[in-house]
Amino acid sequence: MAEVGGGPPGAEAARRAASAVWRIESARIVGALARWTGDFALAEDVAQEALAEALVSWSRGGVPDSPVGWLLATARRRAVDAFRRRSALDERYALLAGQLAEGEFSAGGHARAGQPDDLPWDPDRVDDDVLALMFTACHPVLSPEARVALTLRVVGGLSSQEVARAFLVPTATVQARITRAKKTIAAAHVPFELPPPEERRERLGAVLSVLYVIFTEGSTATAGDELIRRDLAYEAVRLARTLTALLPAEPEAHGLLALFELTAARFPARTGPDGEPVLLEDQDRRRWDRSAIRRGLAALGRATAAGRGLGPYGLQAAVAGCHATAPSVRETDWERVVLLYEALGRVAPSPVVQLNRAVAVAMASGPEPALRMVDELAASGRLSGSHLLPSVRGELLARLGRTAEAREELEFAARLCGNARERSLLLRKAAGLEGAPPGDSSR
């Protein structure tokens, strides 16, 4: 990256410098602009325009002493231009234009000499700006898909192309979602502000849900050629860390971060050198990220210390903690895992929770009671079309020695699976049952 304040860095170095500043500071920049203009959509637009202008200006004149200040000043000028184009020669325009006093920034966009950190925001408001940005991007008036796209774009600092690659959709689709989201926010007159305390917990659920969706897709991709999309998962971790820093008294925010950290800790051992999945029982636990495990357990401790009882994310984190601290699959406290899934099923019932509980029951009590649970779930039709249920059923049947049925279930699961790596694993399992004698439950 080009040295800040140095000579002309060239187009590529300027791009790297701008990208680094944007990835780190974009949420603060857009948040400050949204507060300043009172217009969320305009703030995001002018921030993007300032970033594009930086790529050209910095390659010619060098990276300014205060890159964030440069981006903010440029974006503010663009906002004033936008108000002018709206025939806003009114009190609001006069107020905004007056704040751009002559000499505040030099013609090249550099901060005034001797004041490289004179940023056009109130430092005491920065945290509130970022938090308000999260709540706005995850507002309930938006569809779940729009919340995810907007969060990654304006809070995570990802480009539309990066969001599209992450979710394997066309860039035009992501751009349309973001455009519709901003129009919806404007039409619904959603204010750029922190919701009042009585609404905050309800609205917080949408923020946590969006981060959970982002991380889940990153940790086990639903489609494509890679099992784990690390960039997407780690972006969710970064945003969750930001959220817990801004809302330290919210136990479920800490529970969500704990779940992310403890799950991501196993990433290094979840795939082999060729990218193929490695089953939990076959993973080299020495490769697990012990620092991430410590961070996750600490976050889980903070969620527990609140004394309100663990919520859905905290309970899932507690399950992940059982795995993270166990020396092996056999030595995992499966009875506790079963109890945690029972609690989770009461707090946030879902067919996937039921399926995971059945897996834990199989480890704690054997495959027969677990298979009865899975068959009941299959009869309900609640997971029809998902590869998860037949894959678990195939495993249980194999353990019971019903190899022909197991093979059919695993092959059926492979046909339903959208991820190439998972599909390959299921087919290998099915092929491994070829020729197994009846009654062989050693697998």
Secondary structure, DSSP 8 states (H G I E B T S, - for coil): ---TT-S---HHHHHHHHHHHHHHHHHHHHHHHHHHHS-HHHHHHHHHHHHHHHHHHHHHH---SSHHHHHHHHHHHHHHHHHHHTT--SHHHHHHHHHS-TTSB-TTS-B-TT-TT--SS-GGGHHHHHHHHHHHHT-TTS-HHHHHHHIIIIIS---HHHHHHHHT--HHHHHHHHHHHHHHHHHTT--SS---HHHHHHHHHHHHHHHHHHHHHHHS-SSBS-S--HHHHHHHHHHHHHHHHH-TT-HHHHHHHHHHHHHHTTHHHHB-TTS-B--GGG--GGGS-HHHHHHHHHHHHHHHHTSS---HHHHHHHHHHHHHH-SSSTTS-HHHHHHHHHHHHHHS--HHHHHHHHHHHHHHH-HHHHHHHHHHHHHHTTTTT-SHHHHHHHHHHHHTT-HHHHHHHHHHHHHH--BHHHHHHHHHHHHHTTT--TT----
